[in-house]
Structures are given as C-alpha cells and as structure tokens.
Amino acid sequence: MKDKNQLVSIIIPTFKGENTINILIKEIIKICKNINFEIVVVNDASPDSSNEILLSLYNSYPEIITYIKLEKNAGEYNAVMAGLRNCKGNLAITVDDDLQHPPIEVLNLINESINSNFDVIYTEFKKYNYSFIRSYLSRFYNFTANITLNKPQNIYLSSFKSIKRKVINEIIKYEGNYAYIDGLIFSSTKNIGTFLVNHEFRKVGQSGYTLKKFAVHYGNLLFNFSILPLRLLFLFGLFASSII
C-alpha cells in the first residue's frame, strides 16, 4: 500500500470512555487532516454518557465518523470486529479510547504502515505505563501466545495496530461468538511487523481491564485458537492408558 491517497480507517472501540472519547476523536481529526481517513467508533453498550457525546460528534463530522452502538456489551474484540466489518479503508488502525495511545502516534503508525510491505504492524511501547498488575498479566498473556499461536517473541500483542485490507477480509469471515482478533490475524498472515511508539499514563478514570476480562481473553487464546490443550489431553490419555 504505497498510495497515500487511499482511505485509512481508524477504529475505536469504546466503553465508559465519556471522559476521553471527545478529546481523542477531535485530536485525531486535527492531526490527520492531511490524509484521507475515516473514524469508525463502536460504543460497546457503555452505561455512561458516551452515546450522547458520540451522537454529537457524529452530527458535527458526519463525513468522517461512522458511529456504531452495540445493543449489549460484547467485549473489546467483538467491538473491534464490528468496526472492521463496517470500515471502508484499505488500511485499518485500531486504537484504545483512553488516550494512552497518543493521537500523534496514530498518524505515525499510519505513515509507517503505508510505507511498509507488512500486512499487519503491532506497536511496541518505548515505556509501558500500565499498572503493575496489567503489565504483569499482559506479559504473561504474550508469553502464552508465543507458544500457542507460534508468535515471534519480538511481537507484542498490542491493541494498537494496523491491519491491511487483505487481512481484514479474512478476519471478517469469522462467524463465531467470540472474535479473538490476534488469533485471526495469525491464522491469516505471517507477514507481521512491529513499530515503536510512546505510551502515555492514564490521565482520567480507571482501566476497564479486569481479571474477568483477562480470564475470558486467556481462555479463548488457549481453547479457541490453539491445539495445545488437545495435545496435552492426548498425552494425558496416553499416559493414563499406559498405567491401567
């Protein structure tokens, strides 16, 4: 993708983002004014005032913003999937709603992706500004993914990434109830790169990343996109049969 005039889709899943989503979208619009882009924002049934804020933004920028409101909370990956299914760009950028992924880095990732031959680019943070527990769980999750997805160790499974159209077209074929985006990416391509970006401290609110959400993501990593558990069960069966 070398044509800088091709459409770029910036996909933002949001949940309880009333304090940041307005700032994020307006900053992206200002920073990306010289490129051809759209913003697809997916409200994951947020119980706060996000809907009113996003409706106002949509009415102000109808030529830029596509607004999707899910009827029930479906989780971040399903919200991203909704964005991918409704985006029109040849390149999609997925970005969190909490401003920890700085808007200027969105533009930097777009430029890097346009000028590269990678199908997908994951961001790597110069310094991680997550909480201690979030950082620990994230690193443990990535360690497991190295084994279960045969993921290269240098790739960090960040939610802030770029995906080109041919991979998007493969991802959106998935019809299951739980869309594990990273698993679908690694099932679709091995042509994956990394890009170093800044990562900001959370300025307002608390992270929505809970132990429950981690358990759901981790369970789907193990059982929906890996044959490792089946191998372990097979070996256990062999062992059990040998001692009976």
Order of alpha helices (4+ residues) and beta strands (2+ residues): beta-alpha-beta-alpha-beta-alpha-beta-alpha-beta-alpha-beta-alpha-alpha-beta-alpha-alpha
